[in-house]
């Protein structure tokens, strides 16, 4: 990021405006409130500002139902279609409002699924400016939105400085503890909050879910550049494949394409390619519900495969650009797809359809070799993940 992009972009200018218009008045008000009542004990829980469907929401729902005396609030955009899910639980703080700024400065816990606490910040520029003159004493909790398998420098102690880094698997815990610079008591293997829901109602339908992750080199590109990419070519080719269509019809299967949020703006480029394929939308589809109801998952590198494996269901890694992904996206971590993966790794469309055919012949039951790997990766599979998260946050 250039100096101009950092300090003179439209977002930066908006941030400076909100700094004076909302942040400073609410910061002063917070000082007045704290001078009269030093024990506000507010917890702020957040995900992406427009969503309530990940670890943040599951933890918030658990706390509201089981520990209503805890003064916790959920941050979400007023325009979000997920507001209706949060409303019955009450304690909503709408994103970007004066109340959001005030509660952000009063909170003793900032709990988010996204890095550096940006999920709980009403505006990262305005709040970063406040941090220059007043260091927050709130404890930062990183719930994550997926299990970490690669080295992510932005999440290290030096960069993010979390007070609690939640891990969902034993090898992940060992890797983060050894490589991210945190103290032993700052990283805990306590499970992801959303895992509690995976054990319940996991009845599979005749449905295949395909969820490729994003690519750094295509982030914020034009639609024309996106459509000219190798990424688009391989996905479009698969969706238009006559062999895939025959396979779906023979096995009476529906195929659901779930694009990464960063690439949802290109959704229309995939619609109408095959009558048996549905392109998921955030308003109509919930990722966790699709994972629970699908018989097979196809992904490349998206960490959703950990959730699928947690349910002991079969999956395939379709990695048509592995070398480039490693060079230009994320550096490899501890997880080797061939030695540690929970399903076969394929590089082309033909092998992918062959593996799907094999799975159909086995009635979509996971192979014993992958079941054993899952058991070693997740030594704890239960419905106490939310409780462990809550206790760990409470004891900070």
N, C-alpha and C positions, 0 to 999 in steps of 0.2 A: 504493500500500500504506500502510495506516494504521500508527501507532506500535504499536497493539495487535497487529495482524496480523504485524508485523515481529518483535516481541520476546516476544509472549505467545501465539502460535499453538501448536498441538500440535507442529508441525514444529520450531519454535524451542525449545520446552521439551525435545523429544527431543535437539535439537542440543546444548543446555547439558548434558544428562545424558551424552551421548557425549563431550563435551569433557572432563569430569572422569573418566569411566569408561574411555575408550579413548584419546582424543587425548593427554592429559597424560602417562600412563604410557608410551605409545609414543614421544612426543616426547623424554622423558628417556632412553629406551632408545636412540633414534637418536643422541643426544649421546654416549652411552657407546660405541656402535659407531664413530661418526665419530672419536672421540678415539683409537681404536686403528687405524682404517683410513680415511684421509681420501678414498680413491679408490673409492667404492662403484660409481659409473658406472651406476646403475640407470635404465632407461627404462621409464616406465609408459605404456601405450597403452590407450585406451578409446573407447567409443561410448556409446549409451544403456546403462545398467547391465545390461539384460536381453538385449543383442544382440551378435552377432558376424557382421555382414553388410555392413558399410560400409567406408569408407576406412581406418578403424582396423584392422579385421581383415585386410584385404588387405595393408596395410603390415606388420602383425605377421607374417603368414604368409610374406611375402617375406623379411623379415629372418631369421626362424627357419630358413628353407630355404637362404638364401644367405650369411648372416653370423651363424652360430650363436654366434660368440665374443662378440657384443654381448649384454649382460645386460639384455634387455628382457622385460617381462611384460605379459600381457593381463588387464584387469580385467573381471569379469563376475559376475553373480549366480549363486550355486550352483544355484538353482532354474530357471535359464534352459534352454530346449530347445536353445539354440545351444552349450552347453558341449561337446557331443559333437563339434562342429566344431573347437573349440580344443584339446581334450584331446590329440590326437595330436601337437600341436606343443609340448606341455608349457608350463612357465612360466606357469601360471594363478595369478592372485591373486583370490580370491573377494571380491566387493564387500562392504564394511562390516565385514570381519573385522579382528582385531587386526593381522594381517599386512598388510592393506591400509593401515591407518593408519601402520604402521611404514615400509613401502615408500614411501608418499606423502611422508613426511618425509625419507627417505633419497635419493629420486630426484633426478637431475640434469636429467631431461627429463620434462615432463608433456605428453603428446601426445594430443590429443582431437579428436573430430569436433564437439564441442559447445562453445558459448561459455564464456569465462571459466574454462575448465579444470574446470567442474563435473563433467564426465564422469569425471575421474580422482579427484575428491574423494570420500572415504568418506562425508562428511556436510558439506554446504556451511556450515551454521551453526557446527559444531564447528571446522572448518578455518579459517573466517573469524575466529573468536575467537583461534585460535592465531596467525593473521597479525597480530593487534594487538600481540603481544609478540615475535613472531619472524618476520621477513620471509623468505619462501622465496627461495632462490637458484636454484631450478630454472628452466630455460628453458621457456617455455610455447609450444607449437606448436599451431596451429589448422589441422587437416586439412580441416575443414568436412564437412557432409553434403550439400552441393549447391552449385552455382555461384551466386554472389550477383548479383542483378540490380536490387535495390532498396536504398535507403539504410537501413541498420540501425544506429542510434546505439549500441546495446549492444555492438557489435563494434569501435568506434573505439579508437584508441590510448588515449584518456583513460579509457574505461570498461573495456576488456578487457586492454589492454597486452600483446599477444602479442609474443613475440620472433621468431616466424616465422608469417606469414600466407600459407597456400598458396592459389594461384589456379589454376583449371583452364582458363581461356581468356584470350586476349589482351585483349579489351575489358574483361573483369572486372578484370584486373590493372591496367589504366590507370585504371579508375574507383576502385578501392580505394586505389591509390597516391595519387590526387589528392584524395580526399574523406574518408578515414578517419584521417588524421593520422599515418600511419606513415612512417618513413624508407625510402628506396629499398631498402636492403638487408634490410629486415624483411618486405617483400612480394615474393613470387617467383612467376612464372608457370612452374610445373614440372609441372602436370597433377595431377588427382586420382588417388589410388592405385588406386581401383576401375576406372578407365578401362582398365587393362591387360587386365582380364577381358572387357571388352565386345567386344574385337576377336576373341576366341576363341569358337567355338561359338555364333554368333549366328543359327542356323537358325530361321527364323520358322515358327510354326504358324498354323492358321486360328483366330486369336485376337485379340480387341480388348481392350486394357487401358484402363480408365477410372480415373484417379487425381486426384480433386479435392483441393485442399489444405484446410486448416482455416480457420476464421474467428475472429478475435480476439473479436468480439462474442458468439460462441457458446461460448467456452471456459469450461469448468466450469459450464455451465448444466444445468438439469434436462432430462430426456428429453421432458417435456411442452412445454417452451419450444423445444427443438430441433425437435420434430415440427411446431411451429407456424411455423417459420421459412421464409423464402423459399428458403434453401439446400436444406432438406429437400424442399420442394415441387418444385423444378426437377429434382433428382436422382431423386426418386420418380416424377415424371411421365415422365422419360426411360425409366426401367427398366420402367414399365408400358405404354409406347407400343406399340401394335399395329404401327405402321410399323417400329419398331426390330425387333420380333420377326419380322416378315416378312422384313426385310433379313437378319437373322441366319440364318434358316432357308433362304432362297434361296441364300445364299453359304456355307452350312454352317460358320458361325462361332460361336465361343464368346465370350461377353462377360464380362470379369472386373472387378468393382468392387473397387478397393483404397482403403480409407478411410485418412485420415491417422491416425497413432498416437493423437493427441488425441481422435479421434472414434470409435475402435474400440469404445468402450463402447456406442455406438448401433448396432452392427453388426446386431443382430437386427431392427431396424426396417426393414431393406432385404432381409432373407432371405425367399424365397418369392414375390417379386413377379413373377418371370418364370422359366420352366423353363430358358431358355437362358442365364441369368445366374448366375454364381458370385460370392459375396461372399468375398473373400480373408481369410484369418486369418494372423497372424504365425507360428503353429505349423506350418501346412501350406504356406505360401507364402513365397518369398523374392523381394523386390522386384526385385533385379537379375536373377534368373533369369526372372521374368515379363517384364521389359523385353527381355531377349535373345530370348525365345521369341514375343513378340507381333508381329503384322504391322502394327498401327496403335496409336498412343497417343492417347487423349483426355485432356486435362487443362485446368485453368483457368489457374493461376499456379504450380503446383508445379514446382520446379526439376528434376524428373526428366526434363523434356523435353530438357534439355541432354544427358543420357545417351543418350536416344533419337536425338537428332540426331547425336551422335558416331558412331552406327552407320549413319547415312544412311538412316533409315527414316521413313516419313510420319507426321505427327501433326496434330492439330486442337486449337485453343484454344477451349473452350466457356466463354465469359465472360458469364454472365447477370446479374452484379452488379458490373461493373467500377467504376462510379463510387463505390459504397459501399465496395468493397474498398480503393480508394485513400484514401478519407477516414478509414476506421476500422481499417484493417489495416496496410499498408505504403505509405509514400510512394514514388512512382515514382522509379526511378533512371535508368540510361543506356539500358535496354532497352525499345524501343518494339515492341509485338507486331505492329503492322501493317507497320512499316518494317524491323524486324530479325528478326521471327519466322521460324520454320522450317516454318510451315504456316498454313493459313487460320484466321481469327478469326471465330467465329460467336457470336451472342447468344441464339439460340433453338433449340429442338429440331428444327424443320422444316429449318432451314439446316444443322444438324449432320448429319442423316440424308442430306441432299442431297450434302454433302461426302463422307460415307462411301461413298455410291453411286458418286460420281466416282472415288474411290480404288480401289474394287473393279473398275471398268471398266478402270483402268490397271494392274491386277494388283498393286496396292499398291506401285508404284514411286514414289519421291519425285520431285517436279517439279524441273526444272533451276534455276529461280529460287531454290528453297530449298537446293538442293545448293551453289549458289554462295555463299549466305549462310553456310552451315556451314563451307565452306572458309576464308572470311575470319574467321570467329569462332574456329575451331580451326586455326591455321596448323601446329600440331604434333599429329599423330595417329599414335601409335606404341605400343609395349609397353614403354616405358622410364620410365613415370610413377613407379612404385615406387622405381626406382633413383635418380631425381632427388630424390624426397622423402627417401630415406635419406641421400643425400650432403649435402643441405641441412641436415638435422637433425644429422648427424655434425659438420658444420663450424661449428655455432653456438658 
